[in-house]
Amino acid sequence: MTTQPMESVLAEKRSKRMNPLDAIQGLWRQNYALVLAAITLVALLVGWLGGSVTGVLPDWAVTLSAIVAFAAGGYTGLMGTIEDARNGELNIDFLMITAALGAAAIGEWEEGALLLFLFTLSGALEEFAMDRTRQAIEELVELRPETALLRRNGTVVEVPVESLQVGDVVLVKPGERFPVDGVVVKGTSTVDQSPITGESVPVYKTPGDEVYSGTINGEGALEVRTTKLASESTLSKIIELVEEAQEDAAPTQRFIDRFSQPYTLAVVGATILAILIPWLFIDEPFSRTIYRAMTLLVVASPCALIISTPASILSAIAAAARGGVLFKGGAYLEKMADLDIMAFDKTGTLTHGKPVVTDVVPLTGHTREDVLRIAASAEALSEHPIAQAILRAAQEAGLELEEPREFRAIAGHGIQAIFQRGERQEIIYIGNDRLFLSQEMDLSPAIRMIGEQLQKQGKTAMLVVRRSTVEDTLGEDRDWEVVGYLAVADTVRANARETIERLRSLGIRRIVMLTGDNHIVAENIARQVGIDPQDVYSELLPEQKVEVTCQLVEEGEVGMVGDGVNDAPALATASVGIAMGAAGTDVALETADVVLMADDLSKIPFALELSRRASRIVRQNIIFSVGVIITLISATVLVPIFVPGFQMPLPLGVVGHEGSTLIVVLNGLRMLAFRPETFWQQAR
């Protein structure tokens, strides 16, 4: 099954809106099979009621009705047969056409027409049902506006989205969708990112924050600087991935596809034998033999078996994409269902990936605000992540800061900042024990103990010290004053522990953590999220992460969860690589097998259960369809051996065959109803 590229879908939609004739033609293309099925049914009823039942129609009218019924009912099957015959293949359509013609040849044209009617109707309903999964792409396409409000030379003009260039500034009004990926340059607002990331809660955006094409602006107007062309946006990449995933068959589907051609030939061979053996060795009316052979041709056709897998897999891929999870193909959907080991990167995956101030310990008469204000002022010129964490904490506390006259980073130790206080200078030192040993400052055991306790909790402890000097004797030792301790740490994501517990309840037998951080920090995070300390691998280089992943793969099927950037080698090594928080991250979209668009760990158990449910439905469909085929073949060929005079009615065989096909399609389409919200409600 193929899908239209995004731009062609957009063009088609615009064309339909502008040209009513095109809209009618599009409606015909979507529903012509249903129209042909209706024509077949009307012609069948007219010929049957007017001929066999009442006899009011002349023979030529009955014959004409039969021709119309066969022409309308056999059109789609004949076209499929001709197309495959050009490639030297026989398909199921060939079996149906042959069976219908065989029924007509022995005078049972009504039953042949009934077969073609049900076959055409079944195909139309299958196509209608499978369009439900194709609509996932069209719904994604419709997320992106066709025009944007471009701010140009002080005025706002409406332009096609495709004409926007990187660096253009667009205005997005309240309630509108963002036309492109970009960065907010003016205004504040909440943004509903659920169409892209699956996040249920709107995200507050301020200048400097990223926004994505297709997301919905809240109550405030925003001006956004374009960072990607419309064709390169995150939404475009998502659409491309979903298209490719739907075209990438799962292993089960590939096996069935390889199996269908030889099986079709086997059915043709069995049908020929079903004609020859009774004709040569059994005294039986030839019409009865042909009737049985035609029935065998119908009931042995593997329609339900062939459609059983794509109906489920494509529905699951569509449901996952709607929930903010992208599977790059049916193969990865099936693989994920088999996972029994999960490996998590720590930084940026189990944790937020950026440090925050966790403790402020004032000393020698200072207050918490004193420590934060002094430290944040000293760090005002620093770009270090720890400095940014201290500045954020001070800003949240509403503290006024001043900028130092001089600033110097002391590698591996801390920082030094100098402030002018009239004739005196004030030097602020922030750093670890090694910094103050180098400054020949003797810290008391009580002060050192505070720092050691913070470090044992897996935090980075920093002492803030103030020193006053006269400007011309800056190097001399003067008034040292301990201000207090600050501790920063990378904090655990809010739903990390719940996610780990849910994975265990889903049967994941081992959950490990891989990190380049030191073992104290790693074990502290592991305890917070519920991972056994013996399953923590710390102080790993990227190549060592790959080695550990290889060892885990030898134990079972491993899912590796990382940020998709520095974890790329390990993601590629695992059975299934899962990148999270990938909205706007090209590397993550390229490297992983499964992509979680938001920084939301709860999507992992959702994706796992979705893949397992899809696999269960595939197995149900395969078992059911094979069971129906065996039952119908047995009733057609074996039962008459033990029950003389019994003959499987061709209409019953047709209903059993086409009915089973529709059942497996509808069973597969149940996956479209699988939502993250429903999953977590069931989990609780």
BELFENSUL-V343644 format. One record per residue. PHI is phi in radians with two decimals (NA if undefined). OMEGA is omega as a letter, one per 40 degrees, with the letter a starting at -180 (NA if undefined). Layout:
phi = [PHI	PHI]
omega = [OMEGA	OMEGA]
//
This chain:
phi = [NA	-2.04	-2.22	-1.32	-1.04	-1.00	-1.13	-1.21	-1.13	-1.06	-1.09	-1.12	-1.14	-1.10	-1.10	-1.12	-1.22	-1.51	-2.19	-1.05	-1.10	-1.11	-1.10	-1.14	-1.09	-1.12	-1.11	-1.15	-1.07	-1.34	-2.17	-1.10	-1.13	-1.14	-1.12	-1.09	-1.10	-1.13	-1.08	-1.04	-1.12	-1.09	-1.10	-1.09	-1.15	-1.08	-1.17	-1.25	-1.19	-1.36	-1.87	-1.13	-1.48	-1.86	1.23	-1.41	-1.62	-1.20	-1.03	-1.13	-1.24	-1.13	-1.09	-1.10	-1.06	-1.12	-1.10	-1.08	-1.06	-1.22	-1.16	-1.22	-1.25	-1.72	-1.06	-1.12	-1.15	-1.17	-1.09	-1.15	-1.14	-1.11	-1.08	-1.25	-1.11	-1.10	-1.66	1.28	-2.16	-1.97	-2.17	-1.16	-1.00	-1.04	-1.10	-1.16	-1.07	-1.08	-1.09	-1.15	-1.14	-1.11	-1.12	-1.15	-1.11	-1.76	1.51	-1.85	-1.12	-1.07	-1.24	-1.11	-1.17	-1.07	-1.04	-1.17	-1.08	-1.15	-1.16	-1.19	-1.09	-1.07	-1.08	-1.15	-1.20	-1.08	-1.11	-1.08	-1.16	-1.22	-1.10	-1.06	-1.38	-1.12	-1.10	-1.01	-1.23	-1.12	-1.13	-1.15	-1.06	-1.21	-1.14	-1.63	-1.07	-1.51	-2.25	-2.42	-1.62	-1.63	-1.50	-2.39	0.93	1.45	-2.08	-1.96	-2.16	-1.56	-2.33	-1.10	-1.02	-1.11	-1.52	-1.18	-1.99	-1.05	1.78	-1.12	-1.85	-2.01	-1.72	-2.06	-1.41	-0.99	1.48	-1.53	-1.53	-1.29	-1.40	-2.53	-1.33	-2.99	-2.14	-1.17	-1.96	-2.73	1.73	-2.34	-2.98	-1.62	-2.25	-1.45	-1.69	-1.02	-1.08	-1.81	-1.78	1.39	-1.18	-1.46	-1.85	-1.01	-1.88	-1.33	-2.07	-2.25	-0.90	1.78	-1.46	-1.45	-2.31	-2.15	-0.98	1.64	-1.41	-1.97	-1.25	-1.58	-1.57	-2.00	-1.34	-2.23	-1.90	-2.20	-1.54	-1.15	-1.93	-2.47	-1.12	-1.00	-1.27	-1.95	-1.20	-1.03	-1.08	-1.07	-1.16	-1.09	-1.04	-1.08	-1.13	-1.14	-1.04	-1.12	-1.11	-1.25	-1.57	-1.57	-1.22	-1.28	-0.95	-1.07	-1.15	-1.10	-1.11	-1.14	-1.09	-1.16	-1.33	-1.15	-1.16	-1.10	-1.14	-1.06	-1.10	-1.13	-1.12	-1.06	-1.09	-1.14	-1.15	-1.08	-1.11	-1.13	-1.52	-1.25	-1.08	-1.11	-1.14	-1.51	-2.09	-2.20	-1.43	-2.43	-0.98	-1.09	-1.10	-1.17	-1.10	-1.09	-1.04	-1.11	-1.12	-1.16	-1.10	-1.06	-1.04	-1.29	-1.23	-1.50	-1.20	-1.57	-1.00	-1.08	-1.13	-1.21	-1.49	-1.09	-1.38	-1.07	-1.03	-1.46	-1.13	-1.19	-1.11	-1.14	-1.09	-1.15	-1.12	-1.14	-1.07	-1.16	-1.60	1.50	-2.15	-1.91	-1.60	-1.42	2.89	-1.09	-1.07	-1.32	-1.10	-1.19	-1.10	-1.10	-1.11	-1.65	-1.10	-2.30	-2.31	-2.13	-2.00	-2.01	-1.21	-1.54	-1.25	1.51	-2.04	-1.32	-1.98	-1.28	1.56	-2.43	-1.23	-2.31	-1.28	-1.81	-2.44	-2.24	-2.02	-1.27	-2.32	0.82	1.45	-1.48	-1.75	-1.03	-1.10	-1.03	-1.06	-1.14	-1.12	-1.12	-1.17	-1.16	-1.09	-1.15	-1.60	-1.01	-1.69	-1.62	-1.82	-1.14	-0.96	-1.17	-1.07	-1.10	-1.12	-1.15	-1.11	-1.07	-1.09	-1.19	-1.13	-1.13	-1.45	1.25	-1.55	-1.49	-2.02	-2.19	-1.71	-1.25	-1.25	-2.38	-2.46	-2.52	-1.52	-1.87	-0.92	1.34	-2.15	2.80	-2.41	-2.34	-2.28	-2.04	-2.06	-1.61	-2.16	1.16	-1.40	-1.78	-2.02	-2.02	-1.89	-1.88	-1.91	-2.30	3.10	-1.62	-1.00	-1.08	-1.09	-1.42	-1.18	-1.21	-1.57	1.00	-1.77	-1.61	-1.50	-1.26	-0.98	-1.12	-1.19	-1.06	-1.11	-1.06	-1.09	-1.12	-1.13	-1.13	-1.18	-1.16	-1.48	1.41	-1.88	-1.59	-1.70	-2.31	-1.64	-1.81	-2.23	-1.97	-2.40	-1.82	-2.50	-1.42	-0.97	-1.45	-2.20	-1.01	-1.36	-1.37	-1.33	-2.14	-1.34	-1.47	-2.42	-1.38	-1.56	2.79	-1.83	-2.10	-2.23	-2.16	-2.76	-1.44	-1.54	-1.30	-1.12	-1.03	-1.80	-1.11	-1.13	-1.06	-1.12	-1.07	-1.11	-1.16	-1.09	-1.12	-1.16	-1.50	1.74	-1.23	-1.44	-2.53	-2.20	-2.13	-2.16	-2.04	-2.71	-1.57	-1.30	-1.26	-1.20	-1.16	-1.09	-1.07	-1.18	-1.13	-1.12	-1.04	-1.09	-1.18	-1.69	1.59	-1.69	-1.10	-0.94	-1.27	-1.77	-1.81	-1.97	-2.00	0.94	-1.68	-1.41	-0.92	-1.20	-1.27	-1.06	-1.14	-1.07	-1.12	-1.08	-1.08	-1.10	-1.17	-1.08	-1.20	-1.55	3.08	-1.54	-1.95	-1.81	-1.83	-1.92	-2.60	-1.56	1.42	-1.91	-1.39	-1.72	-0.93	-1.07	-1.20	-1.07	-1.24	-1.37	-1.17	-1.04	-2.38	-1.63	-2.10	-1.78	-2.00	1.12	-1.66	-1.02	1.47	-1.77	-1.06	-1.07	-1.11	-1.13	-1.52	-1.54	-1.55	-1.51	-2.25	-2.11	-1.70	-1.26	-1.99	-1.39	-2.28	-1.12	-1.12	-1.20	-1.23	-1.09	-1.05	-1.13	-1.12	-1.18	-1.06	-1.14	-1.19	-1.15	-1.07	-1.13	-1.12	-1.17	-1.04	-1.09	-1.01	-1.11	-1.14	-1.08	-1.13	-1.15	-1.13	-1.07	-1.13	-1.05	-1.09	-1.10	-1.18	-1.13	-1.09	-1.17	-1.45	-1.87	-1.50	-1.01	-1.04	-1.17	-1.67	-2.16	-0.97	1.59	-1.31	-2.45	-1.14	-1.15	-1.03	-1.03	-1.15	-1.11	-1.11	-1.09	-1.10	-1.18	-1.23	-1.09	-1.13	-1.10	-1.15	-1.10	-1.20	-1.14	-1.12	-1.11	-1.17	-1.23	-1.04	-1.11	-1.12	-1.50	-1.37	-2.13	-1.00	-1.12	-1.09	-1.06	-1.27	-1.12	-1.18	-1.14	-1.50]
omega = [a	i	a	i	a	a	i	i	i	a	a	a	i	a	a	a	a	a	a	a	i	i	i	i	i	i	i	a	a	a	a	a	i	i	i	i	i	i	i	a	a	i	i	a	i	a	a	a	a	a	a	a	a	a	a	a	i	a	a	i	i	i	i	i	i	a	i	a	a	a	a	a	a	a	a	i	i	i	i	i	a	a	i	i	i	i	i	a	i	a	a	i	i	i	a	a	i	a	i	i	i	i	i	a	a	i	a	a	i	a	i	i	i	i	a	i	a	i	i	i	i	i	i	i	i	a	i	a	a	i	i	i	i	a	i	i	a	i	i	i	a	i	a	i	i	i	i	i	a	i	a	i	i	i	i	i	i	a	i	a	a	a	a	i	i	a	i	i	a	i	i	a	i	i	a	i	i	a	a	i	i	i	i	i	i	i	i	a	i	a	i	a	a	i	a	a	a	i	a	a	i	a	a	a	i	i	a	a	i	i	a	i	i	i	a	i	a	a	a	i	a	i	a	i	a	i	i	i	a	a	a	a	i	i	i	i	i	i	i	i	i	i	a	a	a	i	a	a	i	i	i	a	i	i	a	i	i	a	a	a	i	i	i	i	i	i	i	i	i	i	i	i	i	i	a	a	i	a	a	a	a	i	a	i	a	i	i	i	i	a	i	a	i	i	i	a	a	a	a	a	a	a	a	a	a	a	a	a	a	i	a	a	a	i	i	i	i	i	i	a	i	i	i	i	a	i	a	i	i	i	a	i	i	a	a	i	a	a	i	i	i	i	a	i	a	a	i	i	i	i	a	i	i	a	i	i	a	a	i	a	i	i	i	i	i	i	i	i	i	a	a	a	a	a	a	i	i	a	a	a	a	i	a	a	i	i	i	i	i	i	i	a	i	i	i	i	i	a	i	a	i	a	a	i	i	i	i	i	i	a	i	a	a	a	i	i	a	i	i	i	a	i	a	i	i	a	i	i	i	a	a	a	a	i	a	i	a	i	i	i	a	i	a	i	a	i	i	a	i	i	a	i	i	i	i	i	i	a	i	a	i	i	i	a	i	a	i	i	i	a	a	i	a	a	a	a	i	a	i	a	i	a	a	i	i	i	i	i	i	a	a	i	a	a	a	a	i	i	i	i	i	i	i	a	i	i	i	a	a	i	a	i	i	a	i	a	a	a	i	i	a	a	i	i	a	i	a	a	i	i	a	a	a	i	i	i	a	i	a	i	a	i	i	i	i	i	i	i	i	i	i	i	i	a	a	i	a	i	i	a	i	a	i	a	a	i	a	a	i	i	a	a	a	i	i	i	a	i	a	a	a	i	i	a	a	a	a	i	a	a	a	i	i	a	i	a	a	i	a	a	a	i	a	i	i	a	i	a	i	a	i	i	i	i	i	a	i	i	i	a	a	a	a	a	i	i	i	i	a	a	a	i	i	i	a	a	a	a	i	i	a	i	a	i	i	i	i	i	i	i	i	i	i	a	i	a	a	i	i	i	i	a	a	i	a	i	i	a	i	a	a	a	a	a	i	a	i	a	a	i	i	a	a	NA]
//
